[in-house]
Amino acid sequence: MATYIVIIGPPGVGKGTQARILAEKKGLPHISSGDLFRENIQKQTDLGNLAHSYINRGELVPDSVTISIIRERLSYADCKNGALLDGFPRTPGQAEALEDMLHEFHGRVNKVPYISASNATLIERLSGRLTCRAQGHVFHVKFNPPRVAGVCDIDGSELYERDDDKVETVERRIQVYWKLTSPLIEYYRQRDLLVEIRGDQPIEQVTAQLLAALETN
Ligand code: AMP
């Protein structure tokens, strides 16, 4: 059966960074709903234009839109053995839709690592976060600086500050997370899939704990 890993946690906890590392180590495609939206925004598709208005306000894109973009992505051949989902699901409605989809694709969620941190840590991490234009690699001016200022270590593209990482939007994103997304912690705990890892540790330590958690059944 295909292996699907869902990584959850508040914005700024290091989900994206860890998801990329884990996906590579596990040989699974890294599916980030935020990256899919940003690609569409860059290409100015209808979906991108719609998503843009929600993202810039720090709100969630409506479930129906988000579910259909993920359903399409999971139907690609590279996901036939599973995927690592980063940023989806973000509401209980999305989690239920994911269960239905995976049933259809003959898979199920195997594990849900939950990376936790206090609001103070999240705000500190989100201000100063830098994202690469080409592929969304993530750096931080203080906690994970690039070798050359303003340039992605991995693909050499320009680093920029996401509009929704600006201080006005960050607080809203954190509020939205606690209100709409945090119920997923209980949702997956009840299904015995949740593993909590503290995100306020060095990147390598979080990775090591995530890998250890994914080894256990
Ligand atoms: P991220 O890159 O995961 O921080 O996502 C950036 C923004 O994209 C979020 O603040 C939301 O506005 C939107 N977004 C990403 N994933 C979802 C989702 N699963 N449901 C609704 N909106 C989402």
Boltz pocket constraint, residues with backbone or C-beta under 6 A from the ligand:
constraints:
  - pocket:
      binder: B
      contacts: [[A, 11], [A, 33], [A, 34], [A, 35], [A, 37], [A, 51], [A, 54], [A, 55], [A, 56], [A, 58], [A, 59], [A, 60], [A, 61], [A, 62], [A, 63], [A, 66], [A, 86], [A, 87], [A, 88], [A, 89], [A, 90], [A, 91], [A, 94], [A, 164], [A, 173]]
      max_distance: 6.0
